[in-house]
């Protein structure tokens, strides 16, 4: 249970730091804001009907930001799994308070 608790704290700290870093970096996309930090760049609908190729530097920034958002989603999934494991360990301790080694 101690391992799960420590991992849960590490994942939560990583999640918060990723969110603040993603909010801080800017790619130059006009649709980007502090509210839409969790969205991938291709989730935004383009106001232009005509396709205009984008700059290579701009595409590289968007790709890096999308990778960070993907890591954020993986981190959120890991927090969900660790929180479920922590709850299961806690309920097991409540029901059976004698010491047992984790499985």
C-alpha positions in Angstrom: 0.0 0.0 0.0 3.0 2.3 0.6 4.2 1.7 -2.9 0.8 2.5 -4.4 0.6 5.7 -2.3 4.0 6.9 -3.3 3.3 6.2 -7.0 0.0 8.0 -6.7 1.7 11.1 -5.3 4.3 11.0 -8.0 1.7 10.7 -10.7 -0.4 13.5 -9.3 2.7 15.8 -9.0 3.6 14.9 -12.6 0.1 15.6 -13.8 0.0 19.0 -12.2 3.4 20.0 -13.5 2.5 18.8 -17.0 -0.7 20.8 -17.0 1.1 24.0 -15.9 3.8 23.4 -18.6 1.3 22.8 -21.3 -0.6 25.9 -20.3 2.7 27.9 -20.4 4.0 26.9 -23.8 2.4 28.4 -26.8 2.6 27.1 -30.4 1.0 30.2 -32.0 -2.3 28.6 -32.7 -5.1 31.1 -32.3 -7.4 28.4 -30.9 -5.1 27.7 -28.0 -6.0 28.9 -24.5 -5.7 28.0 -20.8 -9.1 26.3 -21.0 -8.2 24.1 -24.0 -4.9 22.9 -22.8 -6.0 19.3 -22.8 -7.1 19.2 -26.4 -4.9 17.9 -29.3 -4.1 20.5 -32.0 -6.2 18.6 -34.6 -9.3 18.8 -32.3 -9.7 22.5 -33.3 -11.8 23.2 -36.4 -10.1 25.5 -38.9 -12.1 28.6 -39.7 -10.7 28.6 -43.3 -12.3 26.4 -45.9 -9.1 26.5 -48.0 -6.2 24.4 -47.0 -3.1 26.4 -46.5 0.2 24.5 -45.7 1.6 25.4 -42.3 5.2 26.3 -41.5 7.5 23.4 -40.5 8.5 25.1 -37.2 4.8 25.6 -36.4 4.1 21.9 -37.2 7.0 20.8 -35.0 5.7 22.8 -32.0 2.2 21.4 -32.5 3.7 17.8 -32.7 5.6 18.4 -29.4 2.5 19.8 -27.7 0.4 16.9 -28.9 2.9 14.5 -27.5 2.8 16.2 -24.1 -1.0 16.1 -24.2 -0.8 12.3 -24.9 1.5 11.9 -22.0 -1.0 13.8 -19.9 -3.8 11.4 -20.9 -1.6 8.4 -20.0 -0.8 10.0 -16.7 -4.5 10.5 -16.0 -5.2 6.9 -16.8 -2.3 5.8 -14.5 -3.8 8.0 -11.7 -7.1 6.3 -12.2 -5.6 2.8 -12.0 -3.5 3.7 -8.9 -6.4 5.3 -7.2 -8.5 2.2 -7.7 -5.6 0.0 -6.4 -5.2 2.3 -3.4 -9.0 2.1 -2.7 -8.9 -1.7 -2.9 -5.9 -1.9 -0.5 -7.6 0.5 1.9 -10.9 -1.5 1.8 -9.0 -4.8 2.3 -7.2 -3.3 5.3 -10.6 -2.1 6.7 -12.2 -5.5 6.3 -9.2 -7.5 7.3 -6.9 -5.4 9.6 -4.3 -8.1 10.2 -1.0 -7.5 8.3 -0.7 -9.3 5.0 1.8 -9.0 2.2 0.5 -7.3 -1.0 -0.3 -9.6 -3.9 
